Amino acid sequence: MISLFLIYTILLKKHKTLFAEKKKMFVFIGIISLLFAITLPFTTSDIFYYMGTGWLEAHYSENPYYTSVKDIKEINPEDELLNRTGVWEGQTVVYGPLWAFICNVLSSFSFGNVTLGLYVYKLAAVLIHLGTAILIYKITRNSLFPLMYGLNPFILFEGITNVHNDLYLVFFTVLALYFLLNKKNIFGTILALALATTIKYVSILLLPFVLIYYFREKTIGKRIGFCILCGGIFLAIILGIYAFYLQDIQIFLAMFLQQSKLRESIIFLLFMLAQKYPTIFTIQIFNIVKYLLFILFACFYVITIVKLLFKKKIIWPQTVRKYHKVLLLFLFTVITNLCPWYLMWLYPCIMWLKGKSIKIILYLSFAYEFCTLYNFGMHSESYKIGILYIPTMIIIVYALSYKKKDRAERYLN
């Protein structure tokens, strides 16, 4: 991973010389993506959970929000896809309904073969990844940013080698921004962002920012009215997609299941503190602090939106930077199960950040991936020394950032 990031840095610095032809650039991204695709996933088993839940619907016609792999596996113990789901076999789908549908389609092309299914998912991931890089170029007209995304070892490893569905979330988010900025099409923006939200729910955080920006030339009253109307359309689209799987309210509770897990987050550090010093930092105090952190985020989010709503002059780069502060706060104060691939959420809007912020995101991605691979290599289970993640990440990011502003940073700005 260290050598890959070094090569990546060299490629970015020499991108004008190496990738003067745009077609050559995308062919290169495609080839590198395929190399990561043939590498087997080895630090996570999520892809086998995706295949198993998709196979439930594709082959057994079961609703994956109400039936787990374990339920069907007990009846069909010889099913190859169901047998590879692993520790998640008793868990119903925790993602949005669009992802359940995508899993249904992709798993159907596996024909029950786990190897074929794995590479069907990987090929789809390569195409989605390449599509995102093309959209980024169409938005920015700058070859640096599709290369920054498309050749990023962190994204290639987590998105294509390990086949995490965050790759799809990034694609639909970038598609929403393409409709917003290039096509000036608010319905396309709302639709794409709703599709991203029905992959993973975090995408909803971006909605107020894009709506307020789109209606920035309206009076305050009309701005509020149009935002409410578009918000209603957004929710209607999401509920319409949910309708394909909806049986009762249980389907909406899936999103909270992830918050019951603890991994490498600030919440995890607090929990470990409560475990180590139960008489001083009790579980009750831990729960209070956890809820206070959530309230802190909620207040910051609402205040940011209200201030932006009543601002007279709204500029897109400034709007995105406010959104990124919200997203960072959400990642590091609300999320209890902070997985390394969640950092991919920071990439759809990276092209409008200042140079220093861009470099910190790149360093943070490297630092987290470095910690994950090191822990996996030493222990096979990353959570065994997960309490060291955040301090180690901070040290690595600080060490890489500790230098004067260089030419690359001035260029990024």
HUDA-V303072 format. One record per backbone hydrogen bond with DSSP energy under -0.5 kcal/mol. NH is the residue of the N-H (numbers start at 1). CO is the residue of the C=O. E is the energy in kcal/mol with one decimal. If there is no record, write none. Layout:
BEGIN
nh = (NH	NH)
co = (CO	CO)
e = (E	E)
END
This chain:
BEGIN
nh = (5	6	7	8	9	10	11	12	13	14	15	17	18	19	20	22	25	26	27	28	29	30	31	32	33	34	35	36	37	38	39	48	49	50	51	52	53	54	55	56	57	58	59	60	60	61	62	64	66	67	70	72	73	74	75	76	79	83	84	84	85	88	89	91	93	96	98	99	99	100	101	102	103	104	105	106	107	108	109	109	110	111	111	112	113	114	117	118	119	120	121	122	123	124	125	126	127	128	129	130	131	132	133	134	135	136	137	138	139	140	141	145	146	147	148	149	150	151	152	156	157	158	159	160	160	161	162	164	167	168	169	170	171	172	173	174	175	176	177	178	179	180	181	182	183	185	186	189	190	191	192	193	194	195	196	197	198	199	200	203	204	205	206	207	207	208	209	210	211	212	213	214	215	216	218	223	224	225	226	227	228	229	230	231	232	233	234	235	236	237	238	239	240	241	242	243	244	245	246	247	251	252	253	253	254	254	256	257	257	258	259	260	261	263	269	270	271	272	273	274	275	276	277	280	281	282	286	287	288	289	290	291	292	293	294	295	296	297	298	299	300	301	302	303	304	305	306	307	308	309	310	311	314	315	319	320	321	322	323	324	325	326	327	328	329	330	331	332	333	334	334	335	338	338	339	342	343	344	345	346	347	350	352	353	358	359	360	361	362	363	364	365	366	367	368	369	370	371	372	373	374	375	376	377	378	379	380	380	384	385	386	388	389	392	393	394	395	396	397	398	399	400	401	402	403	410	411	412	413)
co = (1	2	3	4	5	6	7	8	9	10	12	14	14	15	17	20	21	22	23	24	25	26	27	28	29	30	31	32	33	34	36	45	45	46	47	48	49	50	51	52	53	54	55	55	56	57	56	62	63	63	89	68	69	70	72	72	76	79	80	81	82	85	86	88	64	199	198	96	198	96	97	98	99	100	101	102	103	104	105	106	107	107	108	107	110	112	113	114	115	116	117	118	119	120	121	122	123	124	125	126	127	128	129	130	131	132	133	134	135	136	137	142	142	143	144	145	146	147	149	152	153	154	155	155	156	156	157	158	164	165	165	166	167	168	169	170	171	172	173	174	175	176	177	178	178	179	184	185	186	187	188	189	190	191	192	193	194	196	196	200	201	202	203	203	204	204	206	206	207	208	209	210	211	213	215	219	220	221	222	223	224	225	226	227	228	229	230	231	232	233	234	235	236	237	238	239	241	242	242	248	248	249	249	250	250	251	253	253	254	254	256	257	258	336	265	266	267	268	269	270	271	272	273	277	277	280	282	283	284	285	286	287	288	289	290	291	292	293	294	295	296	297	298	299	300	301	302	303	304	305	306	308	312	313	315	316	317	318	319	320	321	322	323	324	325	326	327	328	329	329	330	330	263	336	337	339	340	341	342	343	344	347	349	350	354	355	356	357	358	359	360	361	362	363	364	365	366	367	368	369	370	371	372	373	374	375	375	376	381	382	383	385	386	388	389	390	391	392	393	394	395	396	397	398	401	406	407	408	409)
e = (-2.2	-1.9	-2.4	-2.6	-2.2	-1.9	-2.5	-2.2	-2.1	-1.8	-1.2	-0.5	-2.8	-2.3	-0.6	-0.5	-1.7	-2.0	-2.2	-2.3	-2.3	-2.3	-2.4	-2.5	-2.3	-2.0	-1.8	-1.8	-1.7	-1.6	-0.6	-0.9	-1.2	-2.4	-2.3	-2.0	-2.5	-2.4	-2.2	-1.5	-1.1	-2.8	-2.5	-1.1	-0.6	-0.8	-2.2	-0.8	-1.8	-1.7	-2.8	-1.2	-2.9	-1.7	-0.8	-2.3	-1.6	-1.7	-0.6	-0.8	-1.0	-0.9	-1.9	-2.1	-2.2	-1.9	-1.2	-0.5	-1.5	-1.4	-2.1	-2.5	-2.6	-1.9	-2.3	-2.9	-2.7	-1.4	-0.8	-0.9	-1.5	-0.5	-0.6	-0.5	-2.0	-0.6	-2.6	-2.2	-1.8	-1.8	-2.2	-1.9	-2.3	-2.1	-2.0	-2.3	-2.1	-2.4	-2.7	-2.6	-2.3	-2.1	-2.0	-2.1	-2.2	-2.5	-1.9	-2.3	-2.1	-2.5	-3.2	-0.8	-0.8	-1.5	-2.5	-2.0	-3.4	-2.2	-1.0	-2.8	-2.5	-2.6	-2.8	-0.6	-1.5	-2.1	-2.6	-1.9	-1.5	-1.1	-1.4	-2.4	-1.8	-2.5	-1.9	-2.7	-2.4	-2.0	-1.9	-2.1	-2.3	-2.1	-2.8	-2.0	-1.5	-2.6	-0.7	-1.8	-2.6	-2.9	-2.5	-2.3	-2.3	-2.2	-2.1	-2.1	-1.6	-1.5	-2.1	-1.3	-1.7	-1.9	-1.5	-0.5	-0.8	-0.5	-0.6	-1.8	-2.2	-2.5	-1.9	-2.3	-2.2	-1.5	-1.6	-3.1	-2.3	-2.2	-3.1	-1.9	-2.2	-2.3	-2.8	-2.2	-1.9	-1.9	-2.5	-2.3	-2.2	-2.3	-2.0	-2.8	-2.1	-1.9	-2.4	-1.7	-1.2	-2.3	-1.7	-0.6	-1.4	-1.6	-0.6	-1.1	-0.5	-0.6	-1.2	-0.5	-1.3	-0.6	-0.5	-1.5	-1.5	-2.5	-1.9	-2.2	-2.3	-2.4	-1.8	-2.2	-2.0	-2.1	-2.7	-0.7	-3.0	-0.8	-2.5	-2.5	-2.1	-2.7	-2.4	-2.3	-2.4	-2.3	-1.7	-2.4	-2.6	-2.2	-2.7	-2.7	-2.3	-2.8	-2.5	-2.7	-2.3	-2.3	-2.7	-2.5	-2.0	-2.6	-1.6	-1.1	-0.7	-0.6	-2.2	-2.7	-1.9	-1.6	-2.0	-2.5	-1.5	-1.8	-2.7	-2.6	-2.2	-2.4	-2.6	-2.2	-1.3	-0.6	-1.4	-1.9	-2.0	-0.7	-1.1	-1.6	-1.7	-1.6	-1.9	-1.7	-1.6	-1.5	-1.6	-1.6	-2.3	-2.3	-2.0	-2.0	-2.1	-2.8	-2.9	-2.3	-2.1	-3.0	-2.6	-2.1	-2.9	-2.3	-2.4	-2.6	-2.4	-2.6	-2.5	-2.6	-1.9	-2.7	-0.6	-2.1	-1.7	-0.9	-1.4	-1.8	-1.7	-2.3	-3.0	-2.5	-2.2	-2.5	-2.7	-2.5	-2.5	-2.4	-1.8	-1.2	-2.2	-2.0	-2.3	-2.4	-2.3)
END
